[in-house]
């Protein structure tokens, strides 16, 4: 069974848009959390990134990728 994938993004982020396209092209199903629209999740994001304010952040099971191709 595939891991659940969540991607944290912000509005207008070109790196987020590129990662969204990449995941979609690979056929990866993912949930998207937009921190611009949901600022209440920022503390959760900062916990995942160890305090860095970077997006996109991809959470795949226990693996966390912080801005893997820039952000």
CHARMM-style PDB file with segment names, atoms N, HN, CA, C and O in Angstrom:
ATOM      1  N   UNK     1       0.846  -1.192   0.000  1.00  0.00      PROA
ATOM      2  CA  UNK     1       0.000   0.000   0.000  1.00  0.00      PROA
ATOM      3  C   UNK     1       0.885   1.247   0.000  1.00  0.00      PROA
ATOM      4  O   UNK     1       1.883   1.305   0.719  1.00  0.00      PROA
ATOM      5  N   UNK     2       0.528   2.211  -0.782  1.00  0.00      PROA
ATOM      6  HN  UNK     2      -0.283   2.164  -1.366  1.00  0.00      PROA
ATOM      7  CA  UNK     2       1.316   3.446  -0.879  1.00  0.00      PROA
ATOM      8  C   UNK     2       1.150   4.281   0.386  1.00  0.00      PROA
ATOM      9  O   UNK     2       0.103   4.265   1.034  1.00  0.00      PROA
ATOM     10  N   UNK     3       2.204   5.005   0.713  1.00  0.00      PROA
ATOM     11  HN  UNK     3       3.054   5.018   0.186  1.00  0.00      PROA
ATOM     12  CA  UNK     3       2.167   5.908   1.863  1.00  0.00      PROA
ATOM     13  C   UNK     3       1.256   7.090   1.540  1.00  0.00      PROA
ATOM     14  O   UNK     3       1.094   7.472   0.381  1.00  0.00      PROA
ATOM     15  N   UNK     4       0.669   7.655   2.586  1.00  0.00      PROA
ATOM     16  HN  UNK     4       0.801   7.344   3.528  1.00  0.00      PROA
ATOM     17  CA  UNK     4      -0.107   8.881   2.414  1.00  0.00      PROA
ATOM     18  C   UNK     4       0.884  10.032   2.238  1.00  0.00      PROA
ATOM     19  O   UNK     4       1.840  10.150   3.004  1.00  0.00      PROA
ATOM     20  N   UNK     5       0.661  10.869   1.246  1.00  0.00      PROA
ATOM     21  HN  UNK     5      -0.116  10.773   0.624  1.00  0.00      PROA
ATOM     22  CA  UNK     5       1.556  11.992   0.962  1.00  0.00      PROA
ATOM     23  C   UNK     5       0.809  13.300   1.208  1.00  0.00      PROA
ATOM     24  O   UNK     5      -0.308  13.492   0.730  1.00  0.00      PROA
ATOM     25  N   UNK     6       1.445  14.193   1.962  1.00  0.00      PROA
ATOM     26  HN  UNK     6       2.353  14.037   2.351  1.00  0.00      PROA
ATOM     27  CA  UNK     6       0.907  15.531   2.198  1.00  0.00      PROA
ATOM     28  C   UNK     6       1.945  16.538   1.750  1.00  0.00      PROA
ATOM     29  O   UNK     6       3.129  16.389   2.052  1.00  0.00      PROA
ATOM     30  N   UNK     7       1.510  17.567   1.028  1.00  0.00      PROA
ATOM     31  HN  UNK     7       0.548  17.688   0.783  1.00  0.00      PROA
ATOM     32  CA  UNK     7       2.422  18.612   0.594  1.00  0.00      PROA
ATOM     33  C   UNK     7       1.944  19.953   1.143  1.00  0.00      PROA
ATOM     34  O   UNK     7       0.805  20.366   0.924  1.00  0.00      PROA
ATOM     35  N   UNK     8       2.847  20.619   1.862  1.00  0.00      PROA
ATOM     36  HN  UNK     8       3.772  20.283   2.040  1.00  0.00      PROA
ATOM     37  CA  UNK     8       2.570  21.962   2.386  1.00  0.00      PROA
ATOM     38  C   UNK     8       3.072  22.966   1.355  1.00  0.00      PROA
ATOM     39  O   UNK     8       4.204  22.872   0.881  1.00  0.00      PROA
ATOM     40  N   UNK     9       2.215  23.929   1.014  1.00  0.00      PROA
ATOM     41  HN  UNK     9       1.296  24.005   1.399  1.00  0.00      PROA
ATOM     42  CA  UNK     9       2.526  24.926  -0.014  1.00  0.00      PROA
ATOM     43  C   UNK     9       2.095  26.305   0.470  1.00  0.00      PROA
ATOM     44  O   UNK     9       1.437  26.437   1.502  1.00  0.00      PROA
ATOM     45  N   UNK    10       2.481  27.345  -0.303  1.00  0.00      PROA
ATOM     46  HN  UNK    10       3.015  27.238  -1.141  1.00  0.00      PROA
ATOM     47  CA  UNK    10       1.900  28.666  -0.078  1.00  0.00      PROA
ATOM     48  C   UNK    10       1.503  29.236  -1.428  1.00  0.00      PROA
ATOM     49  O   UNK    10       2.057  28.861  -2.462  1.00  0.00      PROA
ATOM     50  N   UNK    11       0.555  30.129  -1.408  1.00  0.00      PROA
ATOM     51  HN  UNK    11       0.105  30.433  -0.568  1.00  0.00      PROA
ATOM     52  CA  UNK    11       0.031  30.749  -2.621  1.00  0.00      PROA
ATOM     53  C   UNK    11       1.141  31.490  -3.361  1.00  0.00      PROA
ATOM     54  O   UNK    11       1.909  32.238  -2.757  1.00  0.00      PROA
ATOM     55  N   UNK    12       1.217  31.277  -4.671  1.00  0.00      PROA
ATOM     56  HN  UNK    12       0.593  30.669  -5.162  1.00  0.00      PROA
ATOM     57  CA  UNK    12       2.173  32.003  -5.507  1.00  0.00      PROA
ATOM     58  C   UNK    12       3.583  31.449  -5.499  1.00  0.00      PROA
ATOM     59  O   UNK    12       4.484  32.067  -6.068  1.00  0.00      PROA
ATOM     60  N   UNK    13       3.802  30.306  -4.874  1.00  0.00      PROA
ATOM     61  HN  UNK    13       3.071  29.804  -4.412  1.00  0.00      PROA
ATOM     62  CA  UNK    13       5.154  29.725  -4.786  1.00  0.00      PROA
ATOM     63  C   UNK    13       5.461  28.920  -6.051  1.00  0.00      PROA
ATOM     64  O   UNK    13       4.813  27.903  -6.300  1.00  0.00      PROA
ATOM     65  N   UNK    14       6.449  29.361  -6.863  1.00  0.00      PROA
ATOM     66  HN  UNK    14       6.975  30.186  -6.661  1.00  0.00      PROA
ATOM     67  CA  UNK    14       6.754  28.631  -8.090  1.00  0.00      PROA
ATOM     68  C   UNK    14       7.333  27.246  -7.812  1.00  0.00      PROA
ATOM     69  O   UNK    14       7.126  26.327  -8.604  1.00  0.00      PROA
ATOM     70  N   UNK    15       8.051  27.079  -6.710  1.00  0.00      PROA
ATOM     71  HN  UNK    15       8.220  27.825  -6.066  1.00  0.00      PROA
ATOM     72  CA  UNK    15       8.596  25.761  -6.354  1.00  0.00      PROA
ATOM     73  C   UNK    15       7.472  24.797  -5.993  1.00  0.00      PROA
ATOM     74  O   UNK    15       7.534  23.606  -6.297  1.00  0.00      PROA
ATOM     75  N   UNK    16       6.443  25.333  -5.339  1.00  0.00      PROA
ATOM     76  HN  UNK    16       6.393  26.301  -5.092  1.00  0.00      PROA
ATOM     77  CA  UNK    16       5.279  24.516  -4.983  1.00  0.00      PROA
ATOM     78  C   UNK    16       4.550  24.065  -6.242  1.00  0.00      PROA
ATOM     79  O   UNK    16       4.152  22.906  -6.359  1.00  0.00      PROA
ATOM     80  N   UNK    17       4.380  24.991  -7.181  1.00  0.00      PROA
ATOM     81  HN  UNK    17       4.704  25.932  -7.086  1.00  0.00      PROA
ATOM     82  CA  UNK    17       3.700  24.661  -8.441  1.00  0.00      PROA
ATOM     83  C   UNK    17       4.473  23.597  -9.207  1.00  0.00      PROA
ATOM     84  O   UNK    17       3.879  22.677  -9.768  1.00  0.00      PROA
ATOM     85  N   UNK    18       5.792  23.721  -9.230  1.00  0.00      PROA
ATOM     86  HN  UNK    18       6.274  24.469  -8.774  1.00  0.00      PROA
ATOM     87  CA  UNK    18       6.631  22.741  -9.933  1.00  0.00      PROA
ATOM     88  C   UNK    18       6.534  21.371  -9.263  1.00  0.00      PROA
ATOM     89  O   UNK    18       6.443  20.350  -9.945  1.00  0.00      PROA
ATOM     90  N   UNK    19       6.554  21.346  -7.932  1.00  0.00      PROA
ATOM     91  HN  UNK    19       6.628  22.175  -7.378  1.00  0.00      PROA
ATOM     92  CA  UNK    19       6.458  20.067  -7.218  1.00  0.00      PROA
ATOM     93  C   UNK    19       5.080  19.451  -7.396  1.00  0.00      PROA
ATOM     94  O   UNK    19       4.958  18.232  -7.509  1.00  0.00      PROA
ATOM     95  N   UNK    20       4.044  20.277  -7.423  1.00  0.00      PROA
ATOM     96  HN  UNK    20       4.143  21.268  -7.331  1.00  0.00      PROA
ATOM     97  CA  UNK    20       2.673  19.793  -7.661  1.00  0.00      PROA
ATOM     98  C   UNK    20       2.608  19.100  -9.016  1.00  0.00      PROA
ATOM     99  O   UNK    20       2.052  18.009  -9.141  1.00  0.00      PROA
ATOM    100  N   UNK    21       3.192  19.759 -10.047  1.00  0.00      PROA
ATOM    101  HN  UNK    21       3.643  20.645  -9.945  1.00  0.00      PROA
ATOM    102  CA  UNK    21       3.209  19.160 -11.398  1.00  0.00      PROA
ATOM    103  C   UNK    21       3.982  17.843 -11.395  1.00  0.00      PROA
ATOM    104  O   UNK    21       3.546  16.860 -11.994  1.00  0.00      PROA
ATOM    105  N   UNK    22       5.112  17.829 -10.729  1.00  0.00      PROA
ATOM    106  HN  UNK    22       5.466  18.628 -10.243  1.00  0.00      PROA
ATOM    107  CA  UNK    22       5.957  16.630 -10.702  1.00  0.00      PROA
ATOM    108  C   UNK    22       5.216  15.451 -10.054  1.00  0.00      PROA
ATOM    109  O   UNK    22       5.222  14.341 -10.586  1.00  0.00      PROA
ATOM    110  N   UNK    23       4.586  15.701  -8.912  1.00  0.00      PROA
ATOM    111  HN  UNK    23       4.581  16.603  -8.480  1.00  0.00      PROA
ATOM    112  CA  UNK    23       3.850  14.628  -8.233  1.00  0.00      PROA
ATOM    113  C   UNK    23       2.672  14.164  -9.081  1.00  0.00      PROA
ATOM    114  O   UNK    23       2.417  12.965  -9.195  1.00  0.00      PROA
ATOM    115  N   UNK    24       1.954  15.118  -9.677  1.00  0.00      PROA
ATOM    116  HN  UNK    24       2.161  16.092  -9.585  1.00  0.00      PROA
ATOM    117  CA  UNK    24       0.805  14.777 -10.515  1.00  0.00      PROA
ATOM    118  C   UNK    24       1.254  13.965 -11.730  1.00  0.00      PROA
ATOM    119  O   UNK    24       0.617  12.974 -12.085  1.00  0.00      PROA
ATOM    120  N   UNK    25       2.353  14.386 -12.367  1.00  0.00      PROA
ATOM    121  HN  UNK    25       2.870  15.192 -12.079  1.00  0.00      PROA
ATOM    122  CA  UNK    25       2.875  13.665 -13.534  1.00  0.00      PROA
ATOM    123  C   UNK    25       3.281  12.232 -13.184  1.00  0.00      PROA
ATOM    124  O   UNK    25       3.153  11.327 -14.009  1.00  0.00      PROA
ATOM    125  N   UNK    26       3.768  12.031 -11.964  1.00  0.00      PROA
ATOM    126  HN  UNK    26       3.872  12.766 -11.294  1.00  0.00      PROA
ATOM    127  CA  UNK    26       4.164  10.691 -11.515  1.00  0.00      PROA
ATOM    128  C   UNK    26       2.968   9.860 -11.064  1.00  0.00      PROA
ATOM    129  O   UNK    26       3.103   8.674 -10.762  1.00  0.00      PROA
ATOM    130  N   UNK    27       1.796  10.494 -11.022  1.00  0.00      PROA
ATOM    131  HN  UNK    27       1.686  11.457 -11.268  1.00  0.00      PROA
ATOM    132  CA  UNK    27       0.597   9.779 -10.592  1.00  0.00      PROA
ATOM    133  C   UNK    27       0.507   9.607  -9.087  1.00  0.00      PROA
ATOM    134  O   UNK    27      -0.193   8.716  -8.607  1.00  0.00      PROA
ATOM    135  N   UNK    28       1.206  10.451  -8.336  1.00  0.00      PROA
ATOM    136  HN  UNK    28       1.774  11.175  -8.726  1.00  0.00      PROA
ATOM    137  CA  UNK    28       1.181  10.376  -6.874  1.00  0.00      PROA
ATOM    138  C   UNK    28      -0.042  11.125  -6.359  1.00  0.00      PROA
ATOM    139  O   UNK    28      -0.232  12.302  -6.664  1.00  0.00      PROA
ATOM    140  N   UNK    29      -0.866  10.439  -5.578  1.00  0.00      PROA
ATOM    141  HN  UNK    29      -0.711   9.483  -5.330  1.00  0.00      PROA
ATOM    142  CA  UNK    29      -2.007  11.089  -4.940  1.00  0.00      PROA
ATOM    143  C   UNK    29      -1.497  11.779  -3.681  1.00  0.00      PROA
ATOM    144  O   UNK    29      -0.762  11.185  -2.892  1.00  0.00      PROA
ATOM    145  N   UNK    30      -1.887  13.027  -3.501  1.00  0.00      PROA
ATOM    146  HN  UNK    30      -2.483  13.510  -4.143  1.00  0.00      PROA
ATOM    147  CA  UNK    30      -1.412  13.760  -2.326  1.00  0.00      PROA
ATOM    148  C   UNK    30      -2.463  14.741  -1.849  1.00  0.00      PROA
ATOM    149  O   UNK    30      -3.308  15.203  -2.616  1.00  0.00      PROA
ATOM    150  N   UNK    31      -2.388  15.049  -0.558  1.00  0.00      PROA
ATOM    151  HN  UNK    31      -1.702  14.673   0.065  1.00  0.00      PROA
ATOM    152  CA  UNK    31      -3.223  16.086   0.033  1.00  0.00      PROA
ATOM    153  C   UNK    31      -2.386  17.348   0.076  1.00  0.00      PROA
ATOM    154  O   UNK    31      -1.191  17.299   0.369  1.00  0.00      PROA
ATOM    155  N   UNK    32      -3.006  18.470  -0.216  1.00  0.00      PROA
ATOM    156  HN  UNK    32      -3.977  18.510  -0.454  1.00  0.00      PROA
ATOM    157  CA  UNK    32      -2.276  19.734  -0.233  1.00  0.00      PROA
ATOM    158  C   UNK    32      -2.784  20.630   0.893  1.00  0.00      PROA
ATOM    159  O   UNK    32      -3.989  20.810   1.066  1.00  0.00      PROA
ATOM    160  N   UNK    33      -1.840  21.190   1.657  1.00  0.00      PROA
ATOM    161  HN  UNK    33      -0.861  21.044   1.517  1.00  0.00      PROA
ATOM    162  CA  UNK    33      -2.167  22.109   2.737  1.00  0.00      PROA
ATOM    163  C   UNK    33      -1.537  23.453   2.393  1.00  0.00      PROA
ATOM    164  O   UNK    33      -0.313  23.576   2.350  1.00  0.00      PROA
ATOM    165  N   UNK    34      -2.374  24.460   2.148  1.00  0.00      PROA
ATOM    166  HN  UNK    34      -3.368  24.360   2.183  1.00  0.00      PROA
ATOM    167  CA  UNK    34      -1.886  25.783   1.780  1.00  0.00      PROA
ATOM    168  C   UNK    34      -1.779  26.635   3.045  1.00  0.00      PROA
ATOM    169  O   UNK    34      -2.789  27.028   3.627  1.00  0.00      PROA
ATOM    170  N   UNK    35      -0.532  26.916   3.464  1.00  0.00      PROA
ATOM    171  HN  UNK    35       0.289  26.597   2.991  1.00  0.00      PROA
ATOM    172  CA  UNK    35      -0.331  27.675   4.706  1.00  0.00      PROA
ATOM    173  C   UNK    35      -0.723  29.144   4.543  1.00  0.00      PROA
ATOM    174  O   UNK    35      -0.929  29.832   5.543  1.00  0.00      PROA
ATOM    175  N   UNK    36      -0.830  29.638   3.318  1.00  0.00      PROA
ATOM    176  HN  UNK    36      -0.663  29.079   2.506  1.00  0.00      PROA
ATOM    177  CA  UNK    36      -1.320  31.004   3.099  1.00  0.00      PROA
ATOM    178  C   UNK    36      -2.800  31.100   3.464  1.00  0.00      PROA
ATOM    179  O   UNK    36      -3.251  32.105   4.014  1.00  0.00      PROA
ATOM    180  N   UNK    37      -3.549  30.041   3.151  1.00  0.00      PROA
ATOM    181  HN  UNK    37      -3.183  29.225   2.705  1.00  0.00      PROA
ATOM    182  CA  UNK    37      -4.987  30.019   3.411  1.00  0.00      PROA
ATOM    183  C   UNK    37      -5.313  29.467   4.794  1.00  0.00      PROA
ATOM    184  O   UNK    37      -6.391  29.718   5.334  1.00  0.00      PROA
ATOM    185  N   UNK    38      -4.370  28.711   5.364  1.00  0.00      PROA
ATOM    186  HN  UNK    38      -3.495  28.507   4.925  1.00  0.00      PROA
ATOM    187  CA  UNK    38      -4.597  28.089   6.677  1.00  0.00      PROA
ATOM    188  C   UNK    38      -3.429  28.380   7.610  1.00  0.00      PROA
ATOM    189  O   UNK    38      -2.661  27.475   7.936  1.00  0.00      PROA
ATOM    190  N   UNK    39      -3.283  29.637   8.047  1.00  0.00      PROA
ATOM    191  HN  UNK    39      -3.907  30.373   7.782  1.00  0.00      PROA
ATOM    192  CA  UNK    39      -2.137  30.001   8.891  1.00  0.00      PROA
ATOM    193  C   UNK    39      -2.065  29.231  10.205  1.00  0.00      PROA
ATOM    194  O   UNK    39      -1.013  29.183  10.842  1.00  0.00      PROA
ATOM    195  N   UNK    40      -3.175  28.632  10.611  1.00  0.00      PROA
ATOM    196  HN  UNK    40      -4.030  28.671  10.094  1.00  0.00      PROA
ATOM    197  CA  UNK    40      -3.165  27.870  11.863  1.00  0.00      PROA
ATOM    198  C   UNK    40      -2.272  26.624  11.786  1.00  0.00      PROA
ATOM    199  O   UNK    40      -1.918  26.057  12.819  1.00  0.00      PROA
ATOM    200  N   UNK    41      -1.906  26.193  10.571  1.00  0.00      PROA
ATOM    201  HN  UNK    41      -2.194  26.654   9.731  1.00  0.00      PROA
ATOM    202  CA  UNK    41      -1.033  25.010  10.439  1.00  0.00      PROA
ATOM    203  C   UNK    41       0.456  25.375  10.425  1.00  0.00      PROA
ATOM    204  O   UNK    41       1.306  24.487  10.366  1.00  0.00      PROA
ATOM    205  N   UNK    42       0.775  26.665  10.479  1.00  0.00      PROA
ATOM    206  HN  UNK    42       0.084  27.386  10.527  1.00  0.00      PROA
ATOM    207  CA  UNK    42       2.191  27.075  10.448  1.00  0.00      PROA
ATOM    208  C   UNK    42       2.998  26.461  11.599  1.00  0.00      PROA
ATOM    209  O   UNK    42       4.118  26.010  11.359  1.00  0.00      PROA
ATOM    210  N   UNK    43       2.482  26.422  12.844  1.00  0.00      PROA
ATOM    211  HN  UNK    43       1.572  26.789  13.038  1.00  0.00      PROA
ATOM    212  CA  UNK    43       3.270  25.762  13.897  1.00  0.00      PROA
ATOM    213  C   UNK    43       3.593  24.296  13.570  1.00  0.00      PROA
ATOM    214  O   UNK    43       4.688  23.816  13.862  1.00  0.00      PROA
ATOM    215  N   UNK    44       2.632  23.598  12.966  1.00  0.00      PROA
ATOM    216  HN  UNK    44       1.742  23.988  12.730  1.00  0.00      PROA
ATOM    217  CA  UNK    44       2.834  22.212  12.545  1.00  0.00      PROA
ATOM    218  C   UNK    44       3.947  22.149  11.488  1.00  0.00      PROA
ATOM    219  O   UNK    44       4.815  21.278  11.547  1.00  0.00      PROA
ATOM    220  N   UNK    45       3.912  23.073  10.527  1.00  0.00      PROA
ATOM    221  HN  UNK    45       3.207  23.780  10.479  1.00  0.00      PROA
ATOM    222  CA  UNK    45       4.928  23.136   9.478  1.00  0.00      PROA
ATOM    223  C   UNK    45       6.312  23.409  10.081  1.00  0.00      PROA
ATOM    224  O   UNK    45       7.293  22.764   9.711  1.00  0.00      PROA
ATOM    225  N   UNK    46       6.382  24.353  10.998  1.00  0.00      PROA
ATOM    226  HN  UNK    46       5.585  24.876  11.299  1.00  0.00      PROA
ATOM    227  CA  UNK    46       7.672  24.689  11.618  1.00  0.00      PROA
ATOM    228  C   UNK    46       8.232  23.507  12.405  1.00  0.00      PROA
ATOM    229  O   UNK    46       9.448  23.337  12.489  1.00  0.00      PROA
ATOM    230  N   UNK    47       7.351  22.692  12.980  1.00  0.00      PROA
ATOM    231  HN  UNK    47       6.363  22.830  12.911  1.00  0.00      PROA
ATOM    232  CA  UNK    47       7.799  21.494  13.688  1.00  0.00      PROA
ATOM    233  C   UNK    47       8.424  20.500  12.696  1.00  0.00      PROA
ATOM    234  O   UNK    47       9.453  19.888  12.983  1.00  0.00      PROA
ATOM    235  N   UNK    48       7.790  20.353  11.536  1.00  0.00      PROA
ATOM    236  HN  UNK    48       6.954  20.851  11.303  1.00  0.00      PROA
ATOM    237  CA  UNK    48       8.294  19.440  10.504  1.00  0.00      PROA
ATOM    238  C   UNK    48       9.637  19.900   9.940  1.00  0.00      PROA
ATOM    239  O   UNK    48      10.494  19.078   9.617  1.00  0.00      PROA
ATOM    240  N   UNK    49       9.816  21.221   9.822  1.00  0.00      PROA
ATOM    241  HN  UNK    49       9.119  21.889  10.084  1.00  0.00      PROA
ATOM    242  CA  UNK    49      11.011  21.772   9.179  1.00  0.00      PROA
ATOM    243  C   UNK    49      12.082  22.197  10.184  1.00  0.00      PROA
ATOM    244  O   UNK    49      13.098  22.783   9.809  1.00  0.00      PROA
ATOM    245  N   UNK    50      11.848  21.899  11.459  1.00  0.00      PROA
ATOM    246  HN  UNK    50      11.023  21.423  11.764  1.00  0.00      PROA
ATOM    247  CA  UNK    50      12.769  22.306  12.531  1.00  0.00      PROA
ATOM    248  C   UNK    50      12.976  23.821  12.544  1.00  0.00      PROA
ATOM    249  O   UNK    50      14.094  24.307  12.719  1.00  0.00      PROA
ATOM    250  N   UNK    51      11.877  24.557  12.354  1.00  0.00      PROA
ATOM    251  HN  UNK    51      10.969  24.163  12.212  1.00  0.00      PROA
ATOM    252  CA  UNK    51      11.899  26.009  12.466  1.00  0.00      PROA
ATOM    253  C   UNK    51      12.142  26.782  11.187  1.00  0.00      PROA
ATOM    254  O   UNK    51      12.131  28.013  11.198  1.00  0.00      PROA
ATOM    255  N   UNK    52      12.363  26.082  10.083  1.00  0.00      PROA
ATOM    256  HN  UNK    52      12.372  25.082  10.073  1.00  0.00      PROA
ATOM    257  CA  UNK    52      12.604  26.777   8.807  1.00  0.00      PROA
ATOM    258  C   UNK    52      11.266  27.133   8.161  1.00  0.00      PROA
ATOM    259  O   UNK    52      10.339  26.324   8.142  1.00  0.00      PROA
ATOM    260  N   UNK    53      11.179  28.348   7.633  1.00  0.00      PROA
ATOM    261  HN  UNK    53      11.932  29.006   7.648  1.00  0.00      PROA
ATOM    262  CA  UNK    53       9.964  28.785   6.936  1.00  0.00      PROA
ATOM    263  C   UNK    53      10.152  28.557   5.438  1.00  0.00      PROA
ATOM    264  O   UNK    53      10.327  29.498   4.664  1.00  0.00      PROA
ATOM    265  N   UNK    54      10.111  27.284   5.056  1.00  0.00      PROA
ATOM    266  HN  UNK    54       9.969  26.520   5.685  1.00  0.00      PROA
ATOM    267  CA  UNK    54      10.305  26.910   3.654  1.00  0.00      PROA
ATOM    268  C   UNK    54       9.147  26.046   3.179  1.00  0.00      PROA
ATOM    269  O   UNK    54       8.620  25.225   3.930  1.00  0.00      PROA
ATOM    270  N   UNK    55       8.765  26.236   1.949  1.00  0.00      PROA
ATOM    271  HN  UNK    55       9.193  26.903   1.339  1.00  0.00      PROA
ATOM    272  CA  UNK    55       7.827  25.347   1.266  1.00  0.00      PROA
ATOM    273  C   UNK    55       8.374  25.125  -0.139  1.00  0.00      PROA
ATOM    274  O   UNK    55       9.148  25.965  -0.599  1.00  0.00      PROA
ATOM    275  N   UNK    56       8.042  24.094  -0.827  1.00  0.00      PROA
ATOM    276  HN  UNK    56       7.413  23.412  -0.454  1.00  0.00      PROA
ATOM    277  CA  UNK    56       7.131  23.047  -0.395  1.00  0.00      PROA
ATOM    278  C   UNK    56       7.794  22.084   0.596  1.00  0.00      PROA
ATOM    279  O   UNK    56       9.010  21.896   0.607  1.00  0.00      PROA
ATOM    280  N   UNK    57       6.944  21.492   1.417  1.00  0.00      PROA
ATOM    281  HN  UNK    57       5.956  21.645   1.409  1.00  0.00      PROA
ATOM    282  CA  UNK    57       7.369  20.428   2.328  1.00  0.00      PROA
ATOM    283  C   UNK    57       6.504  19.219   1.996  1.00  0.00      PROA
ATOM    284  O   UNK    57       5.276  19.299   2.001  1.00  0.00      PROA
ATOM    285  N   UNK    58       7.160  18.104   1.709  1.00  0.00      PROA
ATOM    286  HN  UNK    58       8.158  18.040   1.705  1.00  0.00      PROA
ATOM    287  CA  UNK    58       6.450  16.879   1.360  1.00  0.00      PROA
ATOM    288  C   UNK    58       6.634  15.893   2.502  1.00  0.00      PROA
ATOM    289  O   UNK    58       7.756  15.584   2.904  1.00  0.00      PROA
ATOM    290  N   UNK    59       5.514  15.405   3.014  1.00  0.00      PROA
ATOM    291  HN  UNK    59       4.603  15.655   2.688  1.00  0.00      PROA
ATOM    292  CA  UNK    59       5.535  14.406   4.084  1.00  0.00      PROA
ATOM    293  C   UNK    59       4.996  13.120   3.493  1.00  0.00      PROA
ATOM    294  O   UNK    59       3.846  13.052   3.058  1.00  0.00      PROA
ATOM    295  N   UNK    60       5.842  12.099   3.482  1.00  0.00      PROA
ATOM    296  HN  UNK    60       6.776  12.154   3.835  1.00  0.00      PROA
ATOM    297  CA  UNK    60       5.481  10.800   2.912  1.00  0.00      PROA
ATOM    298  C   UNK    60       5.785   9.748   3.963  1.00  0.00      PROA
ATOM    299  O   UNK    60       6.926   9.312   4.112  1.00  0.00      PROA
ATOM    300  N   UNK    61       4.744   9.341   4.694  1.00  0.00      PROA
ATOM    301  HN  UNK    61       3.816   9.695   4.573  1.00  0.00      PROA
ATOM    302  CA  UNK    61       4.958   8.427   5.811  1.00  0.00      PROA
ATOM    303  C   UNK    61       5.838   9.107   6.849  1.00  0.00      PROA
ATOM    304  O   UNK    61       5.498  10.181   7.347  1.00  0.00      PROA
ATOM    305  N   UNK    62       6.979   8.481   7.181  1.00  0.00      PROA
ATOM    306  HN  UNK    62       7.255   7.609   6.776  1.00  0.00      PROA
ATOM    307  CA  UNK    62       7.904   9.057   8.164  1.00  0.00      PROA
ATOM    308  C   UNK    62       8.945   9.959   7.509  1.00  0.00      PROA
ATOM    309  O   UNK    62       9.736  10.594   8.206  1.00  0.00      PROA
ATOM    310  N   UNK    63       8.955  10.025   6.168  1.00  0.00      PROA
ATOM    311  HN  UNK    63       8.313   9.509   5.601  1.00  0.00      PROA
ATOM    312  CA  UNK    63       9.964  10.817   5.455  1.00  0.00      PROA
ATOM    313  C   UNK    63       9.454  12.235   5.214  1.00  0.00      PROA
ATOM    314  O   UNK    63       8.343  12.439   4.724  1.00  0.00      PROA
ATOM    315  N   UNK    64      10.289  13.207   5.569  1.00  0.00      PROA
ATOM    316  HN  UNK    64      11.191  13.042   5.967  1.00  0.00      PROA
ATOM    317  CA  UNK    64       9.947  14.622   5.386  1.00  0.00      PROA
ATOM    318  C   UNK    64      10.987  15.251   4.464  1.00  0.00      PROA
ATOM    319  O   UNK    64      12.183  15.209   4.752  1.00  0.00      PROA
ATOM    320  N   UNK    65      10.529  15.833   3.355  1.00  0.00      PROA
ATOM    321  HN  UNK    65       9.557  15.866   3.121  1.00  0.00      PROA
ATOM    322  CA  UNK    65      11.412  16.513   2.414  1.00  0.00      PROA
ATOM    323  C   UNK    65      11.087  17.993   2.461  1.00  0.00      PROA
ATOM    324  O   UNK    65       9.976  18.410   2.135  1.00  0.00      PROA
ATOM    325  N   UNK    66      12.082  18.792   2.876  1.00  0.00      PROA
ATOM    326  HN  UNK    66      12.985  18.453   3.141  1.00  0.00      PROA
ATOM    327  CA  UNK    66      11.893  20.242   2.987  1.00  0.00      PROA
ATOM    328  C   UNK    66      12.479  20.897   1.748  1.00  0.00      PROA
ATOM    329  O   UNK    66      13.688  20.848   1.526  1.00  0.00      PROA
ATOM    330  N   UNK    67      11.618  21.513   0.937  1.00  0.00      PROA
ATOM    331  HN  UNK    67      10.635  21.553   1.117  1.00  0.00      PROA
ATOM    332  CA  UNK    67      12.038  22.213  -0.287  1.00  0.00      PROA
ATOM    333  C   UNK    67      13.093  21.415  -1.044  1.00  0.00      PROA
ATOM    334  O   UNK    67      14.211  21.894  -1.237  1.00  0.00      PROA
ATOM    335  N   UNK    68      12.745  20.189  -1.479  1.00  0.00      PROA
ATOM    336  HN  UNK    68      11.837  19.800  -1.322  1.00  0.00      PROA
ATOM    337  CA  UNK    68      13.740  19.316  -2.108  1.00  0.00      PROA
ATOM    338  C   UNK    68      14.387  19.882  -3.371  1.00  0.00      PROA
ATOM    339  O   UNK    68      15.503  19.495  -3.719  1.00  0.00      PROA
ATOM    340  N   UNK    69      13.700  20.788  -4.056  1.00  0.00      PROA
ATOM    341  HN  UNK    69      12.794  21.102  -3.773  1.00  0.00      PROA
ATOM    342  CA  UNK    69      14.267  21.366  -5.277  1.00  0.00      PROA
ATOM    343  C   UNK    69      14.292  22.883  -5.199  1.00  0.00      PROA
ATOM    344  O   UNK    69      14.207  23.565  -6.220  1.00  0.00      PROA
ATOM    345  N   UNK    70      14.406  23.407  -3.997  1.00  0.00      PROA
ATOM    346  HN  UNK    70      14.475  22.853  -3.167  1.00  0.00      PROA
ATOM    347  CA  UNK    70      14.409  24.850  -3.777  1.00  0.00      PROA
ATOM    348  C   UNK    70      13.085  25.318  -3.217  1.00  0.00      PROA
ATOM    349  O   UNK    70      12.053  24.663  -3.363  1.00  0.00      PROA
ATOM    350  N   UNK    71      13.143  26.468  -2.572  1.00  0.00      PROA
ATOM    351  HN  UNK    71      13.982  27.000  -2.454  1.00  0.00      PROA
ATOM    352  CA  UNK    71      11.910  26.997  -1.999  1.00  0.00      PROA
ATOM    353  C   UNK    71      12.183  28.268  -1.252  1.00  0.00      PROA
ATOM    354  OT1 UNK    71      11.263  28.867  -0.695  1.00  0.00      PROA
TER     355      UNK     71
END
